[in-house]
Amino acid sequence: IATSRRAHAFAMPTVNLNRDELFARLGKTYTEDEFDELCFEFGIELDEVTSESAMKSKFLGQDGDKTSANADESDDVIYKIDIPANRYDLLCLEGISRALNVFRGTTPTPTFRAREPSSGTRERMTVKPSAMLVRPFVVCAVLRGLKFTKERYESFIDLQDKLHQNICRRRSLVAIGTHDLGKIKGPFTYEAQLPEEIEFVPLKQEKSFNARDLMEFYKGDQKLKHFLHIIEDSAVFPVVKDSEGTVLSLPPIINGAKSAISLDTTDVFIECTATDLNKAKIVLNTMVTMFSEYCAEPFTVEPVDVVDCTGKETTYPDFMTRFVDADVDYINKRIGTSIDRQTMAALLCRMQLPTKLGADETTLRVEVPPTRSDILHPCDIAEDVAIAHGYNNIARTVPNTYTIASQQPINKFSDAVRGEVARSGFSEVLTWILCSHDDNFANVLREDDGNSAAIVANPSSLDVQVARNSLLPGALKALGANKDAPLPAKLFEVGDVVVLDPEADVGARNSRRLLVLYSNVQSGFEVVQGVLDRVMQVVGIAKFDGSDFGYQLQESNEPTYFPGRQAHVMRNGKKIGVFGIVHPDVCAKFDIVSPTSVLELELEPLMASV
């Protein structure tokens, strides 16, 4: 079953669970085969059975000190379980055991709710305008009356690490800070300051550092050095403080030592700073829903008021409970069953999706709890119905319609063009479809009028700002990076560019193009035109006797190319390409020292003419 949430899961996180603790929470002891079958039925996988000592020995290697490793680590059996990458609620012992208990019908789906503080006054976080310069968002919550044990504490820390590696994208999108509320005093502030102005004692250290010196100090830390790049080049660093000016955290790097939690901590203040507010809310919801079961009043969370830099006040966590109407016929058709509404509602309840019968006889009203951020579409609900029903219980049927796969016409045509250009002595390159704004415009002497390229709204780096509308920048970068290669340089690429199109349903469309590049001590203008003639001949548009070349040339004046040494390729009165000698200023931008000629041609108009 193809679903929106499993299809994009690029990796399966692995959770290491103590077998005896897991079985204690499940209230039943399983054999390895029985538990493997339970995992399969629920849609997760028991990947490996090992022990702490075996894991330590494997880490040290065969030549490591196994005697020392076995002395320090227990022989408790460890289950390594593979989890779908977007099931953040299954990244810890609490989440997996709760989900399996609900799936087996031994416990009901918990109801999470906000609990006002006994003092009557909520904690408050104020975001100052300076924070907008680096990490603009923060969300917070409080867990009251927590009862930590060694195992619960380790699970709490491990969940943070798993989230940091997964949805938080190695802390670049979200960073989690947890603090002992008994050691600090609200209200709290979130702001950005000069690194030299931020001074505190970081976690597990005794010496005070300013933020700039701390960045240098952690360059030798095997774990934290991987996160320094997120803020080290920023003019200001984000910082969370309490009402007395105590630094709670320097996100996304390290927390302060004063607010560190321990086994004796009972009240935990959680703050998540972020560049993506939606992911921050998912992370906060995951943290509090997993560990609120240990609160004095289980499954309750104390809300915190967050005031953003505009003065708008928002209460977190919002728990994001929402409802999805699912069509019973759609679900049955998707998974190949004929399950009635009542049975389907009961199956969804086993997957922690409380469900009621809809207003009519064909719909279900599905409540999506804050733990299930992976539910994005009715097809996700169909998948959970299939899991709860059991894939092995779905009857095998022969499809009513037989189809034979074949290559898309544009791909078949593109392959034919590739083969012909390669036989002409050119080497194929493959370049990224996303590029920098400068490469797409300024470096090829083109102006951005705002209507010529699809711009990435929130690019992760300068190299992925624009979806290319030409193959030229990528080919020129490839040539510049290999300028020491022997001449002549003969490169080509067949690939898609993104063209804005108001008639397309998403406002843009892909266009398949051919780019041919020739660079030598002489420009080779005639070489790329020769490739154009050959392509027109082999696709059947031009006549071999020379009576019809299949195209016309029209004078062009594009700044990318040398004046008087360029032309538009026209067919049936429409422009389908351009070729010419690349302007020396453009070559200099890409560090190209030899004269270079380029042909860029749209392929779809040629295919339509075949």
C-alpha positions in Angstrom: 0.0 0.0 0.0 1.5 3.3 -1.0 0.8 6.0 1.6 1.9 9.5 2.1 3.6 8.9 5.4 5.5 5.7 4.7 6.6 6.6 1.3 8.8 9.5 2.4 10.4 7.7 5.3 14.0 7.8 4.1 15.5 5.8 7.0 14.2 3.5 9.8 15.5 4.6 13.2 16.4 1.8 15.6 15.3 1.8 19.2 17.2 -0.3 21.8 14.9 -1.7 24.5 15.6 -3.8 27.5 13.5 -6.9 27.0 12.6 -7.5 30.6 11.5 -3.9 31.1 9.4 -4.1 27.9 7.7 -7.3 28.9 7.0 -5.9 32.4 5.2 -3.0 30.8 3.3 -5.3 28.4 2.3 -7.5 31.3 3.3 -10.6 29.4 6.4 -12.6 28.6 6.9 -13.6 25.0 9.3 -15.9 23.2 11.5 -14.3 20.7 9.3 -15.7 17.8 6.1 -14.6 19.5 7.4 -11.0 20.0 8.7 -10.9 16.4 5.3 -11.9 15.2 3.7 -9.2 17.4 6.0 -6.6 15.9 5.2 -7.7 12.4 1.5 -7.5 13.1 1.9 -3.9 14.4 4.0 -2.8 11.5 7.5 -2.6 13.2 10.4 -5.0 13.0 12.5 -6.8 15.5 15.8 -6.3 13.9 18.3 -7.9 16.3 18.5 -9.5 19.7 21.6 -8.7 21.6 22.9 -7.6 25.1 24.6 -4.5 26.5 27.9 -6.3 26.9 27.7 -7.7 23.3 27.0 -4.2 22.0 29.9 -2.7 23.9 32.3 -5.5 22.7 31.1 -4.9 19.1 31.7 -1.2 19.5 35.3 -1.8 20.8 36.0 -4.3 18.0 37.4 -7.8 18.2 40.7 -6.5 19.6 39.0 -4.3 22.3 39.1 -5.0 26.0 36.1 -7.3 26.2 36.8 -8.3 29.7 36.5 -4.6 30.8 33.4 -4.2 28.6 31.6 -7.2 30.1 32.5 -6.0 33.6 30.9 -2.6 33.1 27.9 -3.6 31.1 25.1 -6.0 32.1 24.0 -9.1 30.2 20.4 -8.0 30.0 18.8 -8.9 26.7 18.3 -5.9 24.4 15.8 -5.8 21.6 16.7 -3.6 18.6 13.5 -2.6 16.9 13.2 -0.7 13.6 10.7 2.1 13.7 9.1 4.0 10.7 11.0 7.3 10.5 7.9 9.4 11.0 6.4 7.5 13.9 8.0 9.8 16.5 5.7 8.3 19.2 7.5 5.0 18.9 11.1 6.2 19.6 11.1 5.2 23.2 10.1 2.4 25.6 7.1 4.3 26.8 5.7 4.9 23.3 6.2 1.4 22.0 4.8 -0.3 25.1 1.8 2.0 25.2 1.1 1.5 21.5 1.4 -2.3 21.7 -0.8 -2.4 24.8 -3.5 -0.4 23.0 -3.1 -2.6 19.9 -3.6 -5.8 22.0 -6.6 -4.2 23.7 -5.2 -4.4 27.2 -5.3 -0.6 27.8 -7.3 2.2 26.3 -5.9 5.1 24.3 -4.8 7.7 26.9 -6.4 11.2 26.8 -3.9 14.0 27.2 -5.0 17.2 28.8 -3.7 20.5 30.0 -3.6 21.0 33.8 -3.4 24.5 35.2 -0.7 25.1 37.9 -1.7 24.9 41.5 -0.4 28.5 42.0 -2.9 29.7 39.4 -0.1 31.4 37.4 1.3 29.9 34.3 5.0 30.0 33.4 5.7 32.5 30.7 8.3 32.8 27.9 8.8 36.1 26.1 10.5 36.1 22.7 12.5 39.3 22.0 12.9 40.7 18.5 16.6 39.8 18.3 15.7 36.1 18.3 14.2 36.6 14.8 17.8 37.0 13.5 18.8 33.4 14.2 16.1 30.9 15.5 12.8 32.7 15.6 10.5 30.2 17.3 10.2 28.7 20.8 7.5 26.5 22.4 7.4 25.3 26.0 5.7 23.1 28.5 6.0 21.9 32.1 5.8 18.3 33.4 4.9 18.5 37.2 5.4 15.8 39.8 7.6 13.5 37.6 9.0 10.4 39.3 12.3 9.5 37.6 14.0 6.2 38.0 17.4 5.4 36.4 15.6 3.7 33.5 13.0 6.4 33.0 15.7 9.1 33.1 17.8 7.3 30.5 14.8 6.8 28.3 14.0 10.6 28.7 17.5 11.5 27.5 17.5 8.9 24.7 14.2 10.2 23.3 15.7 13.7 23.0 18.7 12.2 21.1 16.4 10.2 18.8 14.3 13.3 18.0 17.4 15.4 17.4 18.6 12.9 14.9 15.2 12.5 13.2 12.6 15.2 12.9 15.0 17.9 14.3 17.4 17.2 11.5 20.5 17.1 13.7 19.2 20.1 15.7 19.2 22.4 12.6 15.3 22.6 12.7 14.6 22.1 16.4 16.7 21.9 19.5 15.3 20.5 22.8 16.2 22.0 26.2 15.1 20.3 29.4 15.6 22.0 32.8 14.9 21.4 36.5 12.2 24.0 37.2 13.1 23.8 40.9 16.5 25.4 40.2 15.3 28.3 38.1 12.7 31.0 38.3 10.3 32.3 35.7 9.3 34.2 33.7 11.7 33.3 31.0 13.1 35.2 28.0 14.4 34.0 24.6 16.6 36.4 22.8 19.8 36.7 20.7 23.0 38.4 21.9 26.5 38.9 20.9 28.5 35.7 21.7 30.9 37.7 23.9 27.9 38.9 26.1 26.7 35.3 26.8 28.6 33.8 29.7 27.6 30.7 31.7 28.8 27.3 33.0 27.7 24.7 30.4 26.4 21.3 31.2 29.0 18.8 32.7 31.6 21.6 33.0 32.8 23.6 36.1 34.3 26.5 34.3 32.4 29.5 33.0 32.7 30.3 29.2 31.5 33.1 27.0 29.7 31.7 23.9 32.5 32.5 21.5 35.1 30.7 23.6 32.7 27.8 24.1 32.4 27.3 20.4 36.2 26.9 20.2 36.1 24.6 23.2 33.5 22.2 21.7 35.4 21.9 18.4 37.2 19.1 20.2 34.0 17.4 21.5 33.2 14.3 19.5 29.4 14.9 19.8 28.8 18.6 20.0 31.3 19.6 17.3 28.8 18.4 14.6 26.2 21.1 15.7 28.5 24.1 15.9 28.1 25.1 12.2 24.4 25.8 12.8 25.1 29.1 14.6 28.9 29.7 14.7 28.8 32.1 11.7 25.9 34.1 13.0 26.6 37.6 14.3 24.4 36.8 17.4 23.7 33.6 19.2 20.3 32.5 20.6 20.0 32.2 24.4 17.3 31.3 26.9 17.4 32.9 30.4 15.3 33.0 33.5 14.1 36.0 35.4 17.4 36.3 37.3 19.5 36.3 34.1 20.6 32.7 34.5 21.4 31.1 31.1 19.3 28.0 30.7 20.6 27.0 27.3 22.6 28.1 24.3 20.5 26.4 21.6 21.1 24.3 19.6 24.5 23.5 21.3 24.3 23.0 25.1 22.2 23.6 28.2 23.5 25.4 31.3 24.8 23.4 34.3 22.6 25.2 36.8 19.3 23.9 35.4 20.5 20.4 34.7 17.9 17.7 35.5 18.7 14.6 37.6 17.1 11.6 39.1 15.8 13.9 41.9 14.1 16.3 39.5 10.3 16.4 39.9 9.3 19.4 37.8 10.7 19.6 34.3 10.6 22.8 32.1 10.9 21.9 28.4 11.7 24.5 25.7 12.1 23.8 22.0 13.8 26.5 19.9 13.3 26.2 16.2 13.5 27.5 12.7 10.3 25.4 11.9 7.4 26.1 14.2 5.3 23.1 13.1 8.1 20.7 13.8 8.8 22.4 17.1 5.2 21.7 18.1 5.4 18.1 17.1 8.6 17.6 19.0 7.2 19.2 22.2 4.0 17.2 21.9 6.1 14.0 21.6 8.2 14.8 24.6 5.3 15.6 26.9 2.9 12.8 25.7 5.5 10.2 26.2 6.6 11.1 29.7 3.4 12.7 31.2 2.4 9.2 32.3 5.0 9.6 35.1 3.5 12.9 36.3 1.7 13.1 39.7 -1.5 13.3 37.7 -0.8 11.0 34.7 -1.2 12.3 31.2 -1.5 15.9 32.2 0.8 18.7 31.1 1.1 22.2 32.5 0.8 24.8 29.7 3.2 27.7 29.2 2.3 31.1 27.6 4.7 32.2 24.9 4.7 35.8 23.8 6.3 36.3 20.4 8.2 39.4 19.3 5.0 41.0 18.0 3.2 40.7 21.4 1.0 37.8 20.3 0.5 35.3 23.1 0.1 31.6 22.4 -0.3 28.7 24.8 1.7 25.5 24.4 1.5 22.6 24.1 -1.6 22.9 21.8 -1.8 19.1 21.5 -3.0 19.7 17.9 -5.9 17.2 18.2 -7.8 17.2 14.9 -10.5 15.2 13.1 -10.4 13.5 9.8 -13.4 12.2 7.9 -12.6 8.9 6.2 -14.8 7.2 3.6 -15.3 3.6 4.4 -15.6 2.6 0.7 -12.4 4.5 -0.1 -10.5 2.6 2.7 -11.9 -0.8 1.6 -11.0 -0.1 -2.0 -7.4 0.9 -1.0 -6.7 -2.2 1.0 -8.9 -4.8 -0.8 -11.4 -5.6 1.9 -15.1 -5.3 2.7 -15.0 -4.3 6.4 -18.1 -2.7 7.8 -18.1 0.6 9.6 -18.3 -0.6 13.2 -15.5 -3.1 12.7 -13.3 -0.5 11.0 -13.9 2.0 13.8 -12.8 -0.7 16.3 -9.7 -1.5 14.3 -8.7 2.2 14.3 -9.1 2.4 18.0 -6.5 -0.3 18.3 -4.1 2.0 16.5 -4.6 4.9 19.0 -7.1 6.6 16.6 -10.4 7.0 18.5 -13.1 6.7 15.9 -16.8 7.3 15.9 -19.4 6.6 13.2 -19.9 9.6 10.8 -23.0 11.5 10.1 -23.9 9.2 7.1 -23.6 5.5 6.6 -20.3 5.7 4.6 -18.0 7.8 6.7 -16.0 7.6 9.9 -15.0 10.5 12.2 -11.4 9.8 13.2 -9.8 11.7 16.0 -6.0 12.2 15.5 -4.3 12.6 18.8 -1.2 14.7 19.4 1.0 11.5 19.2 0.0 10.8 15.6 1.5 13.6 13.6 2.1 11.1 10.8 -1.6 11.0 9.9 -1.7 13.4 6.9 -4.3 11.9 4.6 -7.2 9.3 4.5 -4.7 6.9 2.9 -2.8 6.9 6.2 -5.9 5.9 8.0 -6.4 3.1 5.4 -2.9 1.8 6.2 -3.7 1.7 9.9 -6.9 -0.2 9.2 -4.9 -2.7 7.1 -2.4 -3.1 10.0 -5.0 -3.7 12.6 -7.0 -6.0 10.3 -3.8 -7.9 9.5 -2.1 -8.0 6.1 -2.2 -11.8 6.2 -6.0 -11.6 6.5 -6.5 -9.7 3.3 -7.6 -12.1 0.6 -5.4 -12.4 -2.4 -7.2 -11.5 -5.6 -6.4 -11.3 -9.3 -6.5 -7.7 -10.7 -9.4 -7.1 -13.0 -7.2 -5.2 -15.4 -3.8 -6.3 -16.6 -1.3 -3.6 -17.5 2.1 -3.9 -19.1 4.6 -1.3 -18.0 6.4 0.7 -20.7 8.7 3.7 -20.8 7.2 7.2 -20.8 7.4 8.6 -24.3 9.5 11.6 -23.2 12.0 9.4 -21.4 12.3 7.0 -24.4 12.8 10.0 -26.7 15.4 11.5 -24.3 17.3 8.3 -24.2 17.5 8.2 -28.0 18.8 11.8 -28.0 21.4 10.9 -25.3 22.6 8.0 -27.3 23.1 10.1 -30.5 24.9 12.9 -28.7 27.1 10.5 -26.9 28.0 8.8 -30.2 29.1 12.3 -31.4 31.9 12.2 -28.8 30.3 14.2 -25.9 30.3 13.1 -22.3 27.1 13.2 -20.2 27.0 15.2 -17.0 24.2 15.2 -14.4 23.8 18.3 -12.3 21.5 19.4 -9.5 18.0 20.8 -10.4 18.3 23.2 -7.4 21.0 25.9 -7.6 21.9 29.2 -6.1 20.1 32.4 -7.1 23.3 33.9 -8.3 24.1 30.9 -10.5 20.7 31.0 -12.1 20.7 34.7 -12.7 23.6 37.1 -11.9 26.4 34.7 -12.9 24.9 34.1 -16.4 24.0 37.9 -16.7 20.3 37.3 -16.5 17.9 39.5 -14.5 15.3 38.1 -12.1 12.0 39.8 -12.9 10.2 37.7 -10.3 8.3 35.7 -12.9 11.1 33.6 -14.5 12.0 30.9 -11.9 10.5 28.9 -9.0 12.1 30.2 -5.8 12.5 27.9 -2.7 10.7 29.6 0.2 13.0 28.4 3.0 16.3 27.1 1.5 18.6 25.1 3.7 21.7 26.7 2.1 22.7 29.2 -0.6 23.1 26.3 -3.1 19.4 25.4 -3.1 17.6 28.7 -3.5 16.1 28.3 -7.0 14.7 25.5 -9.2 16.8 25.9 -12.3 15.1 27.3 -15.4 18.1 26.5 -17.6 20.7 23.7 -17.8 23.4 26.2 -18.5 24.6 27.1 -14.9 25.1 23.4 -13.9 27.1 22.6 -17.1 29.3 25.7 -16.6 30.0 24.8 -13.0 30.9 21.3 -14.1 33.3 22.7 -16.7 34.8 25.2 -14.3 35.4 22.5 -11.7 37.3 20.5 -14.4 39.2 23.3 -16.1 42.4 21.4 -15.9 41.1 18.5 -18.0 42.5 18.2 -21.5 40.8 20.1 -24.3 38.5 20.0 -26.1 35.9 19.7 -23.3 32.7 18.1 -24.8 29.8 17.8 -22.4 26.1 17.3 -22.6 23.1 16.9 -20.3 19.5 15.9 -20.9 17.4 16.9 -17.9 14.4 18.8 -16.6 14.2 22.5 -15.8 11.3 24.2 -14.0 9.3 26.8 -15.9 6.6 29.0 -14.4 3.3 28.3 -16.1 0.1 29.9 -14.8 -2.0 27.3 -16.6 -0.4 24.4 -14.7 -2.2 23.2 -11.6 0.8 24.1 -9.3 1.8 27.2 -11.3 4.9 25.6 -12.8 5.9 22.6 -15.0 8.9 20.6 -15.9 10.5 21.0 -19.3 12.9 18.4 -20.7 15.9 20.0 -22.4 19.2 19.1 -24.1 22.3 21.1 -23.4 25.5 20.6 -25.4 28.7 22.4 -24.4 32.0 22.6 -26.4 35.1 24.3 -25.0 38.5 24.6 -26.8 41.2 27.1 -27.8 38.6 28.1 -30.4 35.0 28.7 -29.6 33.5 25.7 -31.6 30.4 27.6 -32.6 30.1 25.4 -35.7 30.4 22.3 -33.5 27.3 22.9 -31.4 25.4 23.9 -34.6 26.5 20.6 -36.1 25.0 18.7 -33.1 21.8 20.6 -33.6 21.6 19.6 -37.3 22.4 15.9 -36.3 19.7 15.8 -33.7 17.1 17.2 -36.1 18.1 14.6 -38.6 18.0 11.5 -36.3 14.6 12.5 -34.9 13.2 12.7 -38.4 12.5 16.4 -38.6 15.3 17.5 -41.0 15.8 16.0 -44.4 19.2 14.4 -45.2 19.3 16.0 -48.6 19.6 19.5 -47.0 16.3 20.7 -48.4 14.8 21.2 -44.9 16.9 21.6 -41.7 13.8 21.3 -39.5 14.4 24.7 -37.9 15.0 28.3 -38.6 17.5 30.7 -37.0 16.5 34.1 -35.6 18.9 36.7 -34.4 19.0 37.0 -30.6 20.6 39.4 -28.1 20.8 37.5 -24.8 23.5 38.9 -22.4 24.6 35.4 -21.6 26.1 35.0 -25.1 28.6 37.0 -27.1 26.9 39.7 -29.3 26.6 38.7 -32.9 27.6 35.1 -32.1 24.2 33.7 -31.0 20.8 32.8 -32.4 17.4 31.5 -31.3 16.3 28.1 -32.7 12.8 28.5 -34.1 10.3 25.8 -35.3 6.8 26.6 -36.6 7.2 30.2 -35.4 8.1 29.2 -31.8 11.4 29.5 -30.0 12.6 26.0 -29.0 16.2 26.8 -28.2 19.3 29.0 -28.3 22.9 28.5 -29.1 26.0 30.8 -29.1 29.4 31.6 -27.8 29.2 32.1 -24.0 30.1 35.7 -23.0 33.6 36.1 -21.5 32.1 37.7 -18.4 30.0 34.6 -17.8 33.0 32.3 -18.3 34.9 34.4 -15.7 32.1 33.9 -13.2 32.6 30.1 -13.5 36.4 30.2 -13.6 36.4 29.0 -17.3 39.5 30.1 -19.2 38.7 28.7 -22.7 36.2 29.9 -25.3 33.0 28.0 -24.9 29.9 27.4 -27.1 26.6 26.1 -25.9 23.4 24.8 -27.4 20.2 24.5 -25.2 17.2 22.9 -26.9 13.7 22.0 -25.7 13.0 18.3 -26.5 9.2 18.1 -26.1 8.4 20.2 -29.2 10.7 17.9 -31.2 8.9 14.8 -29.9 5.6 16.2 -30.8 6.8 16.7 -34.3 8.0 13.1 -34.7 
